């Protein structure tokens, strides 16, 4: 029981978790006070999603040891080699990047960034850089403990971000339907809880005995 309580306390007091929550809170405050339309908010979350993918590329490239059990490419087992690790990271970057290019095209139709005043564009970029800082800090802060007791599966690490950003994808699909201030606030609040929950699940999985 003591170990369970200690583990729960560590998760709650995790500074990387609260950095992520803070980034979300700042985005909520800005969106409400600046009366941002939903399209502008979704651009911020699109940027965060891109950041998650970039961090995962670094995560894969920095793996010292890894497993490729049940991981195949073109019908062949992927070898546990440095070259395979690099090619997997490159494939993920292209595949993940293409999906986000499609999302960017969709969002551009809703709200072209070129239509924003310079001040609004700078605020939007500031929020994306804020998420970049929180996810970058999380990666560095948890680096020593993630995968410490396991040999992670390269294929699982490659596919994990797609699960990590499911809440974000859902917000992009359904978020544009929300227009009222109260609905936007509720949407962003739920997204914050989803972000925090997925962060906890992510590092719980990364610290299990096996992955």
N, C-alpha and C positions, 0 to 999 in steps of 0.2 A: 504493500500500500504506500509505503514511504517513497519507493522508487517511482510509482505512478504519479504521486503528488509532486515530486521533484521535476519529473518530465513535463508535467502540465505547467508548473511554475516557470520553467525555462522557456516554454513556447510562448507563454503570455508576456514574459519580460524580454523576449527576443527583440533587440533594437532594430534588426532588419525588417521585422514585421511592422513596427511602429513607424519606420521611415516610409514604408509603402502606404500605410494608413494616412500618414501626414500628407503625402503627395496627393492622395485622393481627396482629402479634406480641403486642401488648398484649391484643387480644381473645382470642387463644389462651390466654395466661396466665390471664386472668380466667375464661374458660370452664372451664379445667381445675382451677384452684384453688378456684373457687366451685361446681364440680360442676353447671354449667348443663346443663339438658336441651337437646336439639336445637332445640326450639321457641324457646327464649330466644335461642339463637345466630342462628337464622334471622331473628328480629326485628331483630337488629343489621344483618344483611346486607340486609334489606329497607330499613332506614333508609339504608344506604349507597347502595343503588340509587336511592332517591328523590333523594339528594344529587346523584348523577351527572346526573339529569334536570334538576335546578335549575341546575346549572352550565352545562348545554348551552343552556338558555334564555338565560342571560346571554351565552354565547358567540355565539349567533345575533344577539341584539339589539345586540351590540357590533361586529359585522362592519362595516367601513368600505366595503369593496368586495367584491362577490360575483357569482358567475355563477348563472344558473338554467337552463343548458343541459340539455335533456331532462327538465326538471322541470315537471310539469303538475299542475293541480288542476281537477277536474271536466271533464277533457278539454281544458282550455285551458292554454296556456303561461303560466307564472308570470312576471310582469314583474320586471325588476331595479330595484325601487323600495323605498323605505323602508317604505311601507305594506304591501307584499307580505312584506317581512322580518318585520314585526311580526305580521301575520296568521299567517304560518307558525310563528313562535315560539309564538303563542297556541294554534294547532291542536295543535302538538306537546305543549304543556303539558297540554291537555285529554286527548289520546289517551294519552299516557304516564301521566298521573295516573290515568286510568280503569283501566289495566292494574294499576297498583299498588294501587288500591282493591280490586280483585278479589283480589290476592295477600294484602292485609291481612285480608280477610274469611276467606280460607283459613287464614291463620296464627292468627287470633283463635279459630277453631274448635279449633285444636290447643292454643293457649295464650293465653287472654285476658289482656291486660296488667293488667286489674283484679284478677287473682288473684295478682299478684306482690307480695311485701312491698315497702314503700317503699324500703328499702335496695337491693334487687335491681333495682327499676325505675330508681333513680337511676344505678346502675352501667350498666344497659342504655342509658340516655339519654346517659351520659358517653361510651360507646363510639361511639354514633351521631354525637355532636358531635365526637369525635376524627376520624372519617372525614370529617365536614364540613370540619374544619380542614385535613386533608391534601389533599382535592380542591380546596378553595378556594385553598390555597397553590399547588398545582400549576397551577391556572388562571392565577393572577397571575404566577407565576414564568415560565411558558412563553408568556405573552401576547405578548411582543415578538418571539419567534422563530417561533411558530406562524403559518402562512400568510404568512410574510414574502416567500417567493419564488413565491407562487401567488395566484390569485384563486379562493377556495374556492367549491364548488358548494353553494348553500343547501340543496338537496334532500339531498345527501350528508350534510351536517352534521346535518340534522334526523333522518335515519334511523340515523346512526352509533351513538348510545347503545344502540339495541336490540341491536347486535352486541357492544357493550362489556359488556353485562350478561348475555349468554348464559350464562357460567359461573355467575353468581348465580342465574339462573332454574333451571338444572340442579340447583343445590344445594337450592333450595326444593322441587323436585319429588322428589329422591332423598334429601335430607338427613334427612328424618323417619324413614327406614328404619334409620338408624344409632343405636344406643343405647349401645354399649360405649365406655368411655373411649378405648381405642386407636383405634377406628374414627372417633370424633369428632375426635381429634387429627389423624389422617391426612386426614380430610375438610377440616379448617381449614387444614392445611398446603398441600394441593393448591390450595385456593381462594386462598391467599396467592400461590403461584406463578402462578396464572392471572391474578390481579390485576396482578402485576408485569409479566407478559408482555403483557397488553392495554394497560397504560400505555405500554410501550415502542413497541408497534405503533401506538398512537394518535398519539403525537407524531412518529413516523417518517412516518406518512401526512400529518400536518398540515404537515410541512416539506418534502414532495416538491415538485418543480417544478410538478406539476399534481395536482388532486384531482377 
